[in-house]
Amino acid sequence: MNGLPPSRRSALELLGAASLAAGGALASSGTAHAARIPEDTRPGGAYDRFLAELAGDDAFSGTVLLAHRGRTVLARSYGMADKEKKVPNRIGTIYNLASASKPFTALAIVRLAQERKIRFHEKLGAYLDGLPGEIAGAVTVHHLLTHTGGMGDPSRPGETPPPQKIFTSVAEQQADLRRRMREQRLEFTPGTKHAYSSMGMEVLGELVAKASGKSFWDYVRDHVFVPAGMTRSGYFTRPQWLSDERIAHPYMYQSDGSRVDAVRNLDKGAVLGGAPGSNAARAFLGNGGGGGFSTAPDLVRFAKALRGGKLLSGPYTELFLNGKVPVPPRPQGGDPDPALQEAFQGYGVTAPVYDGQRLIGHGGGIGGGNTNWSIYLDTDWIGIILCNYDLDIQQIIARERQAITQH
């Protein structure tokens, strides 16, 4: 392969199309239900054709799913989860969500507030030791949940790049986090600006553990994954990522036009996805800042459980779902999407108003992986995009939104 986009070679095999045929299960539920399913979302519709074209150009590898009222409308998988072992991507393939797992951290914090173990307005110093004084005494839980705390993020220009160290244990990685927490300095006065901060979410992961008395991973498992029925979701170690054939390997684009397996090539770094030179597989385990794993069907279960009151009580569910801080739209290249009316930051989720509809969701990117999930609150749609290639996921998100919101 030479350059981007990759040249057309051979169309990847379409795998496991676990979708509802336009005249099958949809029609059986009555014409009123069928009429609410836009044509572009159906098998063979514009969104489906767009994805097939990308896959045919070897420009997409992964799984997408659209669900309406919890029922699958379209589900497609393309490409390989593990090229070396010839394992294809399937609908139930597990992907590293990268930052798209940050909302699990935020939901855990909201759950602990519901349990009256933390308070949103409280300063971090009331709960955590070892933070610099300017952070401990000024930054609140609310600030970190809304990315208004003034803490850093390695993906921003001029920030310290992520460590090249390959971690071999949880203890070693946690020690590194505690060191980085102590070295943090505020970039602006908390509450005066919005600036995305992975470090802030990592600190919230530590707060989950401190306030709950459990590890961060156990608390999220017990209060998010288990009650939602997310049986294939979790925070997996690098050895699990390498050996479990259910988990997709990320294929990082390199400057010579090749793609390399990030899990098997820890010396290689990102060129397009994630912070330059980074490799998410160097971490031993994900944390509050990202690195959780899930599947498309599990993310549908998450959305249903969240909206159905299985994860939080009614008032705290509403608190989680609503936008908190207005933020300017930040299109990644090109003009702003005219259908994007307002953009808000919620508690760990983005919460835009798009073409008259309220959405919540989150995206994530690592070298060799791009993910996004969206819950369309007013029309009960769920859109999920899970990729194990570096690619322009924004164009796929835009096509998904156009398909779902078409009139």
LINLIN-V47602 format. One line per field, one symbol per residue. burial: # if it has 9 or more other ideal C-beta (glycine too) atoms within 8 Angstrom, else .. A space follows every 50 residues. Layout:
# LINLIN-V47602
burial: ???
This chain:
# LINLIN-V47602
burial: #....#.....#.##...##.#...##.....##..##.####.###### ##.###############...###########.....############# ##############...#.#.####.##..##..##.############# ####.#..#.#.....#....##..###.###.#.#...#...##.#### #########.##...##.##########.#.#####.#.##..#..#### ####..#.########.####.###.######################## #######...##...##.###.###.#.#.#.....#.##..######## ####..#####################.#############.##.##### #####..
